[in-house]
């Protein structure tokens, strides 16, 4: 009989090791949350935001920019946005154009124009031409300035280097000229300058719809705590289960999930998996399994280390059952053995003892039943 593990066995395994799993989850969650807190507070001296006028924020390092460049804009606090703008501004290029409706009225809606140049269609076109993901976030890479509400706009392109900014400027110019931006199909767009130019002025106020908090970003901080907390719980659960499984593998005693089967004819009765069954009732069920079926001669084997566990059980055996601590000790006069019963106590019976009994039983065509308590 194949002793296949079931969901009940897995549940029993989790219950038996719940302390290990919960402890691991607690440790990893705390570590993840501490990491999230430190990540929000960890600013190099060169990156600390001053309380002096925002037009002169301290520059972030190149290493910190590379980290920030991978973030979506929603994760930035207001000081971090200003730091990014200050870092990108010296590397920015711009193109100037005039846009009007089909009735020749100038387009003065800046929010609309931001949506025209910051959407998935434009982003996909840019990334297709770059053959790479656009970094930083498009809200940083493409900045829109409305000049005096006149319908004249400046598109500022800013990436990690001037060369990257200029490349982005040409890509967007091509997109406008080739008509790949659907919203502009029925609009008139005229370039004021034929070539991109370096940006000279400062627009550090960055007054756009970026949905971030002013000052320290509580929303970003809470999101980080929740995100890293979830990661910590998931990682802790996996690590805890792995530790528990390693404990089972390394244990010298049989565990609740120990695989006793050596032959297809082996029968395994896991009485410790019974639910809401007290010791007395479990013992009675064990006796029933030991005494059934009614055959002439039964040999019962048990590990000497567990002898005190079976005192009461032994007192209810029938006369056709002989008990031994090792198969080699059986009475030589027992020529016909109808069944071998092996008693096992979880976390008490030795794996080595059990394996030694099975080695000795190899070659005997005798039914074997393992009863686990």
C-alpha positions in Angstrom: 0.0 0.0 0.0 1.4 3.3 -1.0 1.6 5.7 2.0 0.8 8.9 0.1 0.9 12.2 2.1 -2.3 14.2 2.0 -3.4 17.7 2.7 -4.2 16.6 6.2 -0.5 15.5 6.6 0.6 18.9 5.4 -1.8 20.6 7.8 -0.4 18.5 10.6 3.1 19.4 9.6 2.3 23.1 9.6 0.6 22.8 13.0 3.5 20.9 14.5 6.0 23.6 13.2 3.8 26.7 13.7 6.1 28.2 16.3 9.1 27.9 14.0 7.2 29.4 11.1 5.6 32.3 13.1 9.0 33.1 14.7 10.6 33.2 11.2 7.8 35.4 9.8 8.2 37.8 12.8 11.9 38.1 12.3 11.8 38.6 8.5 8.9 41.0 8.8 10.7 43.2 11.4 13.8 43.1 9.3 11.9 44.1 6.1 10.1 47.0 8.0 13.4 48.2 9.5 14.8 48.2 6.0 11.9 50.2 4.7 12.3 52.8 7.4 16.0 53.1 6.8 15.4 53.4 3.1 13.2 56.4 3.7 15.6 58.0 6.2 18.8 57.1 4.5 20.0 60.2 2.7 23.7 60.7 2.1 25.1 64.0 3.4 25.3 65.1 -0.2 21.6 64.3 -0.6 20.1 65.9 2.5 17.3 68.4 1.6 17.9 71.8 2.9 15.3 74.1 4.4 16.8 77.0 2.4 15.0 78.2 -0.8 14.0 75.3 -3.0 15.7 76.9 -6.1 19.1 75.5 -4.8 18.5 72.0 -3.5 21.5 69.9 -2.8 22.4 67.5 -5.6 22.0 63.8 -5.3 24.9 61.5 -6.1 25.1 59.6 -9.4 24.6 56.3 -7.5 21.4 57.6 -5.8 20.1 59.0 -9.2 20.5 55.5 -10.7 18.4 54.1 -7.9 15.8 56.9 -8.2 15.6 56.5 -12.0 14.0 53.0 -11.5 11.2 54.4 -9.3 7.7 55.4 -10.5 7.0 59.1 -9.7 4.3 58.1 -7.2 7.0 56.8 -4.8 8.8 60.2 -4.6 8.4 62.7 -1.8 8.5 66.4 -2.6 12.1 66.8 -1.5 13.2 63.8 -3.7 11.4 65.3 -6.7 13.3 68.6 -6.3 16.5 66.7 -6.0 15.8 64.8 -9.2 14.9 68.0 -11.0 18.1 69.7 -9.8 20.2 66.7 -10.9 18.5 66.5 -14.4 18.3 70.2 -15.2 21.9 70.7 -16.4 21.5 67.7 -18.8 18.2 68.8 -20.3 17.3 69.7 -23.9 14.2 71.4 -25.1 12.1 71.9 -28.2 9.7 74.8 -28.7 6.5 74.5 -30.7 3.2 76.2 -31.2 0.0 74.1 -31.1 -3.5 75.1 -32.1 -6.9 73.5 -32.7 -8.4 72.8 -36.1 -10.2 76.2 -35.8 -6.8 77.9 -35.4 -7.4 78.7 -31.8 -4.2 78.2 -29.7 -4.2 75.2 -27.3 -3.7 76.7 -23.8 -4.7 73.8 -21.7 -1.4 72.7 -20.1 -2.9 69.6 -18.4 -4.2 68.4 -21.7 -0.8 68.8 -23.3 0.8 66.8 -20.5 -1.6 64.0 -21.1 -0.8 64.2 -24.9 3.0 63.7 -24.3 2.8 61.5 -21.2 0.8 58.4 -22.0 1.4 54.7 -22.8 1.3 55.3 -26.6 4.1 57.9 -26.4 6.0 55.8 -23.9 5.8 52.7 -26.1 7.0 54.7 -29.1 9.9 56.1 -27.1 10.9 52.7 -25.7 10.6 51.1 -29.2 13.1 53.6 -30.5 15.4 53.5 -27.6 15.3 49.7 -27.6 15.2 50.0 -23.8 12.9 51.0 -21.0 12.7 54.8 -20.5 14.4 56.0 -17.3 13.7 58.0 -15.3 9.9 58.0 -15.2 8.3 59.8 -18.1 7.0 62.4 -15.7 10.7 63.4 -15.1 12.0 62.6 -18.6 9.4 64.8 -20.4 8.6 68.1 -18.8 6.0 70.5 -20.3 6.2 74.3 -20.0 3.4 76.6 -21.2 4.8 80.0 -22.2 2.4 82.8 -21.1 -0.7 80.8 -22.0 0.0 81.6 -25.6 -0.2 78.1 -27.2 3.6 78.1 -27.3 5.1 75.2 -25.4 8.5 74.0 -24.4 9.1 70.2 -24.1 12.0 69.6 -21.9 13.8 66.3 -22.2 16.0 65.2 -19.3 17.8 62.0 -18.7 21.0 60.9 -17.0 23.3 62.5 -19.6 23.0 65.3 -22.2 23.5 62.7 -24.9 20.5 60.7 -23.6 18.4 63.8 -23.3 19.2 64.9 -26.9 18.4 61.4 -28.2 15.0 61.5 -26.4 14.3 65.0 -27.9 14.8 63.8 -31.5 12.6 60.7 -30.9 9.7 62.9 -29.7 10.2 65.4 -32.5 10.0 62.5 -35.0 6.8 61.3 -33.3 5.2 64.7 -33.8 6.4 65.0 -37.4 5.3 61.5 -38.3 1.9 62.0 -36.7 2.2 58.9 -34.4 0.6 60.8 -31.6 -3.2 60.2 -32.2 -4.4 63.2 -30.2 -2.4 65.6 -32.5 -3.8 64.3 -35.7 -6.5 67.0 -36.0 -4.3 69.7 -34.4 -1.8 72.0 -36.0 1.7 71.9 -34.6 4.6 74.2 -35.7 8.2 73.9 -34.5 9.7 77.3 -33.4 13.2 75.9 -33.5 14.4 73.2 -36.0 16.8 71.6 -33.5 16.7 70.9 -29.8 18.4 73.4 -27.5 20.0 73.1 -24.1 17.7 74.2 -21.3 19.2 77.2 -19.3 16.4 78.4 -17.0 15.4 76.8 -13.7 11.9 75.3 -13.3 12.5 73.6 -9.9 9.0 74.4 -8.6 7.8 71.4 -10.7 4.1 72.3 -10.1 2.6 69.3 -11.8 -0.1 66.7 -11.0 2.3 64.2 -9.5 0.0 63.3 -6.5 2.8 63.5 -3.9 2.8 64.9 -0.4 4.7 68.1 0.3 7.7 67.6 2.6 8.1 64.1 4.0 5.9 61.7 2.1 3.7 59.9 4.6 1.9 58.1 1.8 5.2 56.8 0.3 6.5 55.8 3.8 3.3 53.9 4.6 3.3 52.2 1.2 6.9 51.1 1.8 6.1 49.7 5.2 3.1 47.8 3.9 5.0 46.5 0.8 8.0 45.4 2.7 5.8 44.0 5.5 4.0 41.8 2.9 7.3 40.7 1.4 8.6 39.9 4.9 5.6 37.8 5.7 5.8 35.9 2.4 9.6 35.4 2.7 9.3 34.4 6.4 6.6 31.8 5.6 8.7 30.2 2.9 11.9 30.3 5.0 10.1 29.0 8.1 8.7 26.0 6.1 12.2 25.3 4.7 13.7 25.4 8.2 11.0 23.1 9.4 11.6 20.7 6.5 15.3 20.8 7.2 14.6 20.0 10.8 12.6 16.9 9.7 15.4 15.8 7.4 18.2 16.4 10.0 16.2 14.9 12.9 17.5 11.5 14.3 13.9 10.6 15.3 11.0 9.8 13.1 8.7 12.8 12.5 5.0 13.2 11.7 5.8 13.1 8.0 8.4 10.3 8.1 8.2 7.9 5.1 8.0 4.3 6.6 7.2 2.5 3.4 9.8 0.1 2.0 7.5 -2.2 0.1 4.2 -1.7 -1.6 2.6 -4.1 0.8 3.5 -2.1 3.9 0.6 -0.7 5.9 1.0 2.6 7.8 -1.5 3.7 10.4 -0.8 7.3 11.6 -2.9 7.5 14.8 -1.3 10.8 15.7 -3.2 12.4 12.8 -6.5 11.7 14.5 -8.4 14.9 15.4 -10.0 15.5 18.9 -8.9 12.1 20.1 -7.5 11.8 23.7 -4.7 9.5 24.8 -7.0 6.8 26.1 -9.1 6.7 23.0 -6.0 6.7 20.8 -4.6 3.8 22.8 -7.8 1.8 22.2 -7.7 2.5 18.5 -4.1 1.4 18.6 -5.0 -1.9 20.2 -7.7 -2.5 17.6 -5.1 -2.0 14.8 -2.7 -4.2 16.6 -5.2 -7.1 17.2 -6.7 -6.9 13.7 -6.7 -9.1 11.8 -7.0 -12.2 14.0 -4.1 -14.3 13.0 -2.1 -16.9 14.9 1.3 -15.3 15.5 2.2 -11.6 15.6 5.6 -10.1 16.3 5.6 -6.5 17.7 8.8 -4.5 17.5 9.5 -1.3 19.4 12.5 1.0 20.1 14.0 0.5 23.5 14.0 4.3 23.9 10.2 4.3 23.8 9.6 1.4 26.2 8.1 3.6 28.9 5.6 4.9 26.3 3.9 1.5 25.9 3.5 0.2 29.4 -0.3 0.5 29.5 -0.6 -0.6 25.9 1.4 -3.8 26.6 -0.9 -4.8 29.4 -3.8 -5.3 26.9 -2.1 -7.5 24.4 -3.5 -10.9 23.5 -1.5 -14.1 23.9 -0.7 -14.4 20.2 1.4 -11.2 20.2 5.1 -11.4 21.2 7.0 -8.1 21.6 10.7 -7.5 21.0 13.1 -4.6 20.9 14.9 -6.0 17.9 14.0 -8.5 15.2 17.2 -10.4 16.0 15.9 -11.2 19.5 12.8 -13.2 18.4 12.3 -16.7 19.7 13.8 -19.2 17.3 10.9 -21.5 17.9 8.5 -19.1 16.1 8.6 -20.7 12.7 5.4 -19.2 11.3 5.0 -15.5 11.7 1.8 -14.1 10.3 2.4 -10.4 10.8 5.1 -7.9 11.9 3.9 -4.8 13.8 6.3 -1.9 14.3 5.3 0.7 16.9 6.6 4.2 16.3 6.4 7.3 18.5 6.8 10.6 16.8 10.0 12.5 17.8 11.0 9.5 20.0 11.5 6.4 17.8 15.0 6.4 16.2 15.3 6.5 12.4 18.4 4.3 12.7 16.5 1.7 14.8 13.6 1.6 12.3 15.9 1.3 9.3 17.8 -1.5 11.1 14.6 -3.5 11.6 13.7 -3.1 7.9 17.1 -4.3 6.8 16.7 -7.4 8.9 13.2 -8.0 7.5 14.4 -7.9 3.9 13.8 -11.2 2.2 10.9 -12.2 4.5 7.5 -12.4 2.8 5.7 -11.3 6.0 3.0 -8.5 6.1 4.3 -5.5 7.9 2.2 -2.9 9.7 3.6 0.4 11.1 1.5 2.1 13.8 2.5 5.7 14.5 1.5 7.3 17.8 
